[in-house]
Structure formats: structure tokens, C-alpha cells
């Protein structure tokens, strides 16, 4: 049985965690990630395609020993649409 990694205890540790997964983040994004992790709350990221939303989720999941589940949605879909 492996010991799960511990959560970062500072924003600087969050920046280092992201950097270890080759994700370069601004301090404001690292702050949002840090607060989300510390409070145990989800973090909703939105933005144009290609800005790194999925990549940060992959890096966090891998770094924290978690599974990533991806949900894709856009304004053209309705509740009955298949993803």
C-alpha cells in the first residue's frame, strides 16, 4: 500500500507541485488551486480552448495520486446530448 502524497501547505508549495509536473502557473492560479485543495472544494476552470484547463487537472491528479475524470460541455449541448 502506497502512502498518498500530502497536499501543499503553502502557495509556494503549490507552485512547486505544478512546476514538478511541467505546468507553469501564475501565482493567482496557484492561489486558487491551493485554496481549493485546502478547503476540499472543487475548482471550476473556464477559458478558451488550449489555455491549459485540462493539463492542470492532469498534473494535479498525477501529482496527488488521484484519478482525473473529464466532463466536456459547451453551449451547443443540452441535457440530452451525448458527450
N, CA and C atoms as a LAMMPS dump frame, in Angstrom:
ITEM: TIMESTEP
0
ITEM: NUMBER OF ATOMS
249
ITEM: BOX BOUNDS ff ff ff
-5.0000000000000000e+02 5.0000000000000000e+02
-5.0000000000000000e+02 5.0000000000000000e+02
-5.0000000000000000e+02 5.0000000000000000e+02
ITEM: ATOMS id mol type element x y z
1 1 1 N 0.843 -1.179 0
2 1 2 C 0 0 0
3 1 3 C 0.888 1.242 0
4 2 1 N 0.646 2.136 -0.95
5 2 2 C 1.472 3.343 -1.026
6 2 3 C 0.832 4.462 -0.217
7 3 1 N 1.677 5.325 0.295
8 3 2 C 1.212 6.47 1.074
9 3 3 C 0.866 7.582 0.105
10 4 1 N -0.358 8.127 0.188
11 4 2 C -0.728 9.208 -0.733
12 4 3 C 0.086 10.466 -0.452
13 5 1 N 0.391 11.226 -1.499
14 5 2 C 1.145 12.467 -1.297
15 5 3 C 0.344 13.447 -0.432
16 6 1 N 1.056 14.278 0.291
17 6 2 C 0.38 15.269 1.106
18 6 3 C 0.046 16.495 0.249
19 7 1 N -0.971 17.199 0.666
20 7 2 C -1.359 18.422 -0.029
21 7 3 C -0.337 19.517 0.255
22 8 1 N -0.155 20.412 -0.683
23 8 2 C 0.764 21.527 -0.421
24 8 3 C 0.246 22.374 0.74
25 9 1 N 1.17 22.868 1.556
26 9 2 C 0.751 23.655 2.72
27 9 3 C 0.907 25.15 2.511
28 10 1 N 1.448 25.546 1.364
29 10 2 C 1.59 26.969 1.042
30 10 3 C 1.337 27.165 -0.453
31 11 1 N 1.162 28.405 -0.826
32 11 2 C 1.006 28.721 -2.248
33 11 3 C 2.308 28.43 -2.992
34 12 1 N 3.448 28.706 -2.361
35 12 2 C 4.728 28.404 -2.997
36 12 3 C 4.892 26.906 -3.228
37 13 1 N 4.446 26.079 -2.287
38 13 2 C 4.488 24.627 -2.487
39 13 3 C 3.55 24.212 -3.624
40 14 1 N 2.435 24.91 -3.775
41 14 2 C 1.515 24.622 -4.878
42 14 3 C 2.166 24.955 -6.201
43 15 1 N 2.855 26.092 -6.274
44 15 2 C 3.601 26.459 -7.484
45 15 3 C 4.65 25.395 -7.801
46 16 1 N 5.344 24.909 -6.774
47 16 2 C 6.378 23.886 -6.975
48 16 3 C 5.758 22.568 -7.431
49 17 1 N 4.605 22.218 -6.874
50 17 2 C 3.901 20.991 -7.275
51 17 3 C 3.53 21.055 -8.752
52 18 1 N 2.984 22.177 -9.175
53 18 2 C 2.614 22.347 -10.577
54 18 3 C 3.856 22.325 -11.468
55 19 1 N 4.917 22.991 -11.026
56 19 2 C 6.162 23.024 -11.805
57 19 3 C 6.772 21.633 -11.933
58 20 1 N 6.624 20.804 -10.903
59 20 2 C 7.167 19.44 -10.966
60 20 3 C 6.468 18.614 -12.042
61 21 1 N 5.25 19.017 -12.39
62 21 2 C 4.523 18.37 -13.478
63 21 3 C 4.657 19.124 -14.781
64 22 1 N 5.645 20.018 -14.832
65 22 2 C 5.938 20.83 -16.012
66 22 3 C 4.78 21.745 -16.403
67 23 1 N 4.054 22.25 -15.391
68 23 2 C 2.982 23.205 -15.619
69 23 3 C 3.416 24.528 -14.994
70 24 1 N 3.592 25.535 -15.805
71 24 2 C 3.989 26.857 -15.319
72 24 3 C 2.722 27.66 -15.067
73 25 1 N 2.509 28.055 -13.812
74 25 2 C 1.288 28.77 -13.437
75 25 3 C 1.621 30.12 -12.836
76 26 1 N 0.741 31.07 -13.068
77 26 2 C 0.852 32.353 -12.386
78 26 3 C 0.46 32.151 -10.928
79 27 1 N 0.93 33.041 -10.08
80 27 2 C 0.655 32.926 -8.647
81 27 3 C -0.858 32.969 -8.365
82 28 1 N -1.616 33.745 -9.128
83 28 2 C -3.062 33.841 -8.881
84 28 3 C -3.746 32.489 -9.12
85 29 1 N -3.317 31.756 -10.142
86 29 2 C -3.884 30.428 -10.396
87 29 3 C -3.452 29.452 -9.303
88 30 1 N -2.186 29.505 -8.909
89 30 2 C -1.707 28.638 -7.835
90 30 3 C -2.449 28.924 -6.534
91 31 1 N -2.798 30.175 -6.298
92 31 2 C -3.561 30.543 -5.097
93 31 3 C -4.947 29.909 -5.136
94 32 1 N -5.617 29.974 -6.275
95 32 2 C -6.944 29.365 -6.411
96 32 3 C -6.868 27.85 -6.226
97 33 1 N -5.848 27.227 -6.808
98 33 2 C -5.663 25.778 -6.658
99 33 3 C -5.396 25.44 -5.194
100 34 1 N -4.501 26.184 -4.553
101 34 2 C -4.173 25.961 -3.144
102 34 3 C -5.423 26.039 -2.267
103 35 1 N -6.212 27.095 -2.454
104 35 2 C -7.413 27.267 -1.638
105 35 3 C -8.425 26.143 -1.886
106 36 1 N -8.574 25.744 -3.131
107 36 2 C -9.484 24.651 -3.474
108 36 3 C -9.057 23.354 -2.786
109 37 1 N -7.772 23.054 -2.837
110 37 2 C -7.258 21.839 -2.201
111 37 3 C -7.414 21.893 -0.682
112 38 1 N -7.069 23.016 -0.093
113 38 2 C -7.124 23.141 1.368
114 38 3 C -8.552 23.088 1.906
115 39 1 N -9.492 23.642 1.139
116 39 2 C -10.892 23.646 1.584
117 39 3 C -11.638 22.383 1.153
118 40 1 N -10.992 21.569 0.311
119 40 2 C -11.642 20.358 -0.162
120 40 3 C -12.831 20.647 -1.052
121 41 1 N -12.724 21.704 -1.818
122 41 2 C -13.815 22.139 -2.682
123 41 3 C -13.382 22.047 -4.141
124 42 1 N -14.341 21.852 -5.053
125 42 2 C -13.986 21.798 -6.474
126 42 3 C -13.55 23.167 -6.99
127 43 1 N -12.804 23.125 -8.072
128 43 2 C -12.353 24.346 -8.727
129 43 3 C -12.839 24.293 -10.161
130 44 1 N -13.658 25.244 -10.546
131 44 2 C -14.174 25.311 -11.91
132 44 3 C -13.273 26.231 -12.723
133 45 1 N -12.718 25.677 -13.8
134 45 2 C -11.86 26.461 -14.688
135 45 3 C -12.577 26.639 -16.01
136 46 1 N -12.577 27.85 -16.522
137 46 2 C -13.167 28.091 -17.823
138 46 3 C -12.22 28.955 -18.63
139 47 1 N -12.343 28.844 -19.938
140 47 2 C -11.492 29.632 -20.811
141 47 3 C -11.489 29.05 -22.203
142 48 1 N -10.818 29.742 -23.074
143 48 2 C -10.722 29.311 -24.465
144 48 3 C -9.988 27.98 -24.562
145 49 1 N -10.212 27.297 -25.675
146 49 2 C -9.51 26.042 -25.933
147 49 3 C -8.005 26.288 -25.982
148 50 1 N -7.257 25.373 -25.382
149 50 2 C -5.809 25.442 -25.47
150 50 3 C -5.107 26.269 -24.416
151 51 1 N -5.838 26.756 -23.403
152 51 2 C -5.179 27.584 -22.388
153 51 3 C -4.616 26.771 -21.221
154 52 1 N -4.926 25.454 -21.165
155 52 2 C -4.322 24.603 -20.142
156 52 3 C -5.25 24.094 -19.062
157 53 1 N -6.553 24.192 -19.251
158 53 2 C -7.503 23.731 -18.232
159 53 3 C -7.369 22.232 -17.966
160 54 1 N -7.381 21.452 -19.022
161 54 2 C -7.271 20.002 -18.864
162 54 3 C -5.882 19.62 -18.373
163 55 1 N -4.87 20.3 -18.854
164 55 2 C -3.493 19.972 -18.463
165 55 3 C -3.259 20.176 -16.979
166 56 1 N -3.796 21.251 -16.401
167 56 2 C -3.602 21.462 -14.957
168 56 3 C -4.313 20.369 -14.169
169 57 1 N -5.466 19.922 -14.647
170 57 2 C -6.177 18.823 -13.984
171 57 3 C -5.352 17.542 -14.046
172 58 1 N -4.748 17.269 -15.196
173 58 2 C -3.903 16.069 -15.341
174 58 3 C -2.703 16.13 -14.397
175 59 1 N -2.044 17.284 -14.347
176 59 2 C -0.868 17.446 -13.488
177 59 3 C -1.254 17.275 -12.021
178 60 1 N -2.347 17.895 -11.605
179 60 2 C -2.78 17.771 -10.21
180 60 3 C -3.145 16.34 -9.867
181 61 1 N -3.902 15.682 -10.737
182 61 2 C -4.306 14.299 -10.473
183 61 3 C -3.078 13.407 -10.328
184 62 1 N -2.147 13.525 -11.264
185 62 2 C -0.947 12.683 -11.212
186 62 3 C -0.103 13.006 -9.981
187 63 1 N 0.104 14.281 -9.698
188 63 2 C 0.943 14.697 -8.572
189 63 3 C 0.354 14.308 -7.225
190 64 1 N -0.971 14.27 -7.148
191 64 2 C -1.636 13.972 -5.88
192 64 3 C -2.126 12.531 -5.796
193 65 1 N -1.778 11.726 -6.797
194 65 2 C -2.158 10.316 -6.765
195 65 3 C -3.648 10.089 -6.894
196 66 1 N -4.322 10.942 -7.658
197 66 2 C -5.771 10.854 -7.83
198 66 3 C -6.12 10.466 -9.26
199 67 1 N -7.378 10.149 -9.446
200 67 2 C -7.892 9.861 -10.773
201 67 3 C -8.567 11.115 -11.315
202 68 1 N -8.331 11.402 -12.58
203 68 2 C -8.978 12.546 -13.207
204 68 3 C -10.179 12.058 -14.007
205 69 1 N -11.306 12.707 -13.796
206 69 2 C -12.493 12.428 -14.592
207 69 3 C -12.825 13.694 -15.361
208 70 1 N -13.002 13.545 -16.668
209 70 2 C -13.199 14.709 -17.529
210 70 3 C -14.653 14.799 -17.96
211 71 1 N -15.212 15.97 -17.81
212 71 2 C -16.559 16.264 -18.266
213 71 3 C -16.454 17.391 -19.277
214 72 1 N -16.953 17.149 -20.463
215 72 2 C -16.878 18.17 -21.507
216 72 3 C -18.28 18.681 -21.799
217 73 1 N -18.419 19.973 -21.849
218 73 2 C -19.717 20.598 -22.069
219 73 3 C -19.503 21.881 -22.849
220 74 1 N -20.427 22.219 -23.725
221 74 2 C -20.367 23.515 -24.372
222 74 3 C -21.777 24.032 -24.596
223 75 1 N -21.876 25.27 -25.03
224 75 2 C -23.178 25.924 -25.146
225 75 3 C -24.078 25.292 -26.19
226 76 1 N -23.542 24.456 -27.076
227 76 2 C -24.359 23.805 -28.104
228 76 3 C -25.03 22.525 -27.601
229 77 1 N -24.669 22.093 -26.398
230 77 2 C -25.222 20.844 -25.857
231 77 3 C -26.419 21.146 -24.963
232 78 1 N -27.305 20.152 -24.885
233 78 2 C -28.396 20.258 -23.919
234 78 3 C -28.341 19.015 -23.035
235 79 1 N -29.242 18.896 -22.113
236 79 2 C -29.219 17.827 -21.117
237 79 3 C -29.3 16.44 -21.766
238 80 1 N -29.871 16.315 -22.946
239 80 2 C -29.98 15.026 -23.599
240 80 3 C -28.839 14.699 -24.529
241 81 1 N -27.862 15.587 -24.676
242 81 2 C -26.734 15.368 -25.574
243 81 3 C -25.79 14.326 -25.015
244 82 1 N -25.226 13.518 -25.91
245 82 2 C -24.191 12.579 -25.503
246 82 3 C -22.851 13.285 -25.598
247 83 1 N -21.974 12.978 -24.672
248 83 2 C -20.643 13.589 -24.658
249 83 3 C -19.677 12.669 -25.345
